[in-house]
């Protein structure tokens, strides 16, 4: 019998698609199902990690909350982004990846039954962690305007209640690629203030922007620094997925509780991963700009090739969504037909929000396939979907 905390956690679907593609072993298969990337991590990070493997101090549980060099680098990164000074010793904790940090924060701030506002669609892993921590996701729809995403402001105003404990934000968000506008951030801040709620901000992709507009961090908004908890990681921007290193930066009043959860949950971080993460954060050549331009080129190619298909253009991040329901095909069927007849692995968005919204979409991840391998994507889709 499934215990209650798992009853509404269906999984994420990516594992099934990835396992199926791996089992088939077809080198022609376009791997658009999983948030991997083929772009190399920063050279400084790789060198520092290789050196750490030979060091005794990197093969240790200590220090439990992360090595000082990484805490200092992460605190400085968030300080520069948010325009708020954070002390690395009292306001920064290293986590075993960004999502581990998100879960630790949720466990530190939620009582069972508390509500967490989150967009729809949103990453199933974030939604599931809200539930795992005893919270209730309160979905706010994303709307499509001129083939781009916008937050439904009226729905956001109505979403807050006396049970609202947090708003979980991500910009660019995954899987949609929405980048919140100043107007959207302002209303998010107003709702948080009115409901005395935290803003738990997943900043994993904050510099992967295709808009040309300046990045907005919620802690930079007036009066928000004491409400915003930032969770970052090296997985996306720095292309360091396998390192499993992240950080949590926030107000002093909550960091002791988050630290207690961290010690109780994962205990410590990946010792041989932290020196490489610190090197990435302090590198003068982290490659984020060049990588972002490459990911944008891949996005643009897909948007061009799929111009007559209901694709919603992402303004940042690694993935985009296709409304297959609008062409009369459930996403699960669309995914299977692509896999069998088009050699494309792509994940349906079941469980990534409400069935009537997120459940309409199929996701393409464009971070892991170079432009040269995407050249015939339109023909593959035409063949699979008989378009």
N, C-alpha and C positions, 0 to 999 in steps of 0.2 A: 504494500500500500504506500502511495506517495505521501510524504509528510507535507504539511500545509505550506511551508515556505517554498516548496518546489512545485506546488500544484499549478501555478500559472506561469511557469518558466518552461517554454517549449524548446529551448535551444536557439541556435542562431542560423542554422541551415548551411552556413559556410563550410562547416566540417564535412557534411555529407557530400556537397559538391566537390570539395577538394579531394576527398578520399576517392570519389568516383573517377575524377580526372587522373589522379595518381595511379589508380588501378589499371586504367586503360593504357596509360603509357604512350599516348599518341603525341609525337613531337609537333604535329601540326595544330594541336589543340591550343586555342587562344585562352590563356588563363586569366579570365576576368572575374573570377569568383571570390578572390581573397585579397585582403589588404597587404599584399607584399609589394616590393619594388625591386627592380633589377639594377637600380642606380646605387653605386658604391658609397659606403659610409666615408666620413672624412678620414684622410690618411693619418692625421694626428691621433684620431681615436683608435684606429687599428694598431698603430705603433704602441700607444700607451697600454692597450689591452694585452698585446703580446708580451710586453715587459712585465705586466702585472702577474701573468701566469707563473712567473718564476719567483715571485716575491712572497715571503712568508706572511707579511702583514695583509696581503690581499686574500689569503686563504684563512680567513678568520670570521667569526661572528661579530667581532667588534670593529668599530663602534656601532651599537645597535641602531642608531638613528641615521647612520651614514657618515662617510668620511668628511672631514672638514673642508677639503678643497672642493668637493662636489657641492656641499651645502652652500658654501660661499659663492660658487659660480651660479648655482640655481637661484639663490636669493638675489644676486646681482642682475640676473637675466629678467626676473619678474619685476624687480625694482625699476629697471630701465624701461620695461614695457608699460608698466602701470603708472609710472611717475610717483611711486610710493616707496619709501625706504623700508626695507625688510632686513631684520637682523638674522644672520644665518644660524646663530646658536639658539635663538628662542622662537623663530618664526619660519623655520624650514626643516623639513624631514624628508629623507630619501626613502622612496618606496620601491618595491620590486615590480616596476613597470607602472604605467599611468593608471591602468584599470584597477590594479591592486590599491593604488592610492585613492581612487574614487570610492571603492568599497570601504576602505578604512574611514574615510570622511563620513560616508553615510552611516556607518555603524556608530560613529561618534556624535552625530547630530540628530538621529531619528529615534523617536519612540514608536513602538508598533502602532500602525494606523495613521501615522503622519503622512501627509501628502507632499509629493514632489512634482512640481510643474516641469514638463519636458515637452519638446516639440514632437510632432507626428508628421512625417517619419522621424525616427531617431535610431541610433545604433541599439540593436537588441541587447548587446552586452551591458549597456548603461541601464536600459529598462529592467533587465533581469537583476541587476545589482540593487536597484531600488527595492525590488520585491524581496530579494534575499536578505536585505537589511531590515525587513519588516515594514517598509514604506508602501505607499500606494501611488503609482504613476498617475498624474493628472495631465492628459494629453491636450496640447494646444496645436491646432492644425497649421501646417504650412500651406499656403495657397500658391497656385501657379498664375503669374501675371507676365504676359508676353514671353512665355517659355522660360521664365526664371522664378525662383522661389521667393516668397515674402511671408513673413510671420503674420498670422491673423490677429491683428491688434485688439479687435473687439473680443475675440475669444480669450485672449490673454487677460484682458480686464476682468472678464467673468470667471476666470479660472481660480483666482485666489479665494481662499476661505479661511475660517478660523483654524482649520487643520493644516494649512500650508506651512511647511517647515523649511522648504528649500526650493530654489529654482535651479535646475541643472542645465547649464548652457554649454554650447560648443560652437565656435565660429572661426573658420569654416566648420560646419557640422558634417557628420558622417551618418547616413549615406548620401544626404541630399546635396551637400556642397553649398548650402546657404551661408552667406556672410552677412551678419546683422548690420543694418544701417544705424545711424545715430538715433533716429526716431525709435527704432525697435529697442535699442539698448536703453534709451531713456524710459520707456514704458516698463521694461523689465526691472529697472531700478526702482521705479515708482511702486510697482506691485510688491517688490521685496520689502521696501520701506513700510508700506501700508500694512503688510501682514507680518512685519517683524521677522522676516525669513532670511535665510542664508542664500547667497548666490554661489553655487558650487560650479566653478568654471573649468571645463576640460579644454586646456590650451594646447593640445597635442599637435594641432595643425595651424596655429595662428598666423604663421608667416607664409603659408602656402596659399597665396592670394593671386587671383587673376584680374582683379578689378582696377588696379592702379590707385585705389583709394587708400588712405592711411588706415592702419590697423587700429581698432578700438578695443581696449581692455576694460572690462566692467569696473575694476578697482580704481580706474582713473576718473570715473564719474563722481560728481560732488557727493560727499557723504557716504560713499560706498566702500571705502577701504576697510572699514570695520565689519562689513558684511560679506566680503568676497573671499572665498578660499580658492586658490588656483592650483590645479593639478597639471603638471607637464611631464613630458618624457622625451627620450631621445629616439623613439621608435620611428616617427614619421618624418619630421623635418630633417633629422640627421641620418635617416635611413639605417638605423641601428636596432632593428626589430629583435634580433636574437640576444641583445644585451640585457633586456628586461630591467631597465633602470628608469625610474621616474622621480618626481619630487612633489611635495606639497608645501605651499607657501600661503600663510594666512595670518589673521590677527592673533596676538598672543593669547587672548582669552579662550581660544579653542584648541590651540596647538598641543597643550599637555594631554588633553583627552584623545586627540588624534594619535599622538605618540604612544599613549597607553594601548590603544587598539592596535597600532602597528607592532608593538612588542608582543602583544598577545596573539596576533593573527599570523604574520609571516616571520616574526622575530627580527629578521635582518634582511639585507639586500644581497644582490649578487656581488660578492667581494671582488672578483676579477673583472666585473663589468664597470664598477664605479670609476676607476682611474680613466678608462676610455671615455666615459660619459663626461667627466670633468674636462678632459682634453677637447671634446667636441664643443662644449659650451664656451671654452676660452680660446678656441682656434681662430686665427685670423683668416682662415680659408675653409669655412665649414661647408661650402658647396650648396647652401640652401637656395641661393639665387639662381644658380645654373640649373639645379634640379627642378625648381619651380617652373622655369621656362620650358624645360623638356616636358614636364607633365602637362603644361598648358598646351603645348603643340599636339600632344596626343589627344587631349580633350577636344581641341579644335578640329582635328581630323575626324574624330567620331561624330561631332556635331554636323560637320559638312556632309559626311557620307549618309547620315541618318536624318537629313533635313526634312524629309517627308514622313517621318515616324515621330510619334509624340514623346520626344526626349525633352527633359527639363535640364537646361544648361546650369552646371554648377559654377559658382563664382570663386571657388577655391577647393582645396582638398584633393582627394585621390579618386573620387567615384562620381557617377551620375546615375540617374534613374530614368527608366522607360515605362510609360504608362501602357502596359500591354492590354489592360482591361479596355482601354479606349479603342483598341483595334479588335475587340471581341475575343481576346485570348487570356485566360487566367495565367498569372505569372508562372505557376508551377508547370503548366503545359508548355508555355513559351520557353521556359528553361530547358525542359526535357527535349523539345524539338530542336533547339539550338545545339544541345549536347550531341544528340543522335545524328542530326542531318547537317549541322553547320560547323561541327568541331569547335564550339564555343562553350566554355564553362562559365555560367553566370548564376547568381543566387537570387531566388525569389525573396521578397521582403515580408513574408509571413512572420508575424511576431515582432516586427520592427515598428509597431504602432497599432492603431485600430485597424481591423480588417477592411473596413470600408474606405480607408485612406491609404496607409502604407501597404495594405494588402493588394493594392492595384499594381504595384510596381515590381520591376526586375532591375537588379543593379549590375552595372558594368564598372569594374575597377580598371582604370587606365594607367595605373602606376607601374605595372609590371610587364607591359608589352610595348616594345619600341614601335615607332611609326612604321618602320619597314614591314613588320608583321601584321599591322592593322590595315594594310592597303586594300585587302579584299573583304573587309568586314561587311560591307553592304551586300555583296554577292552571297556571302555565307548566310546572312539574315534572310535575304530574298528566298534562298533555296529552302531554308528551314521553315519559314513562315508562309511560303507561297505568296509573297508580295509582288 
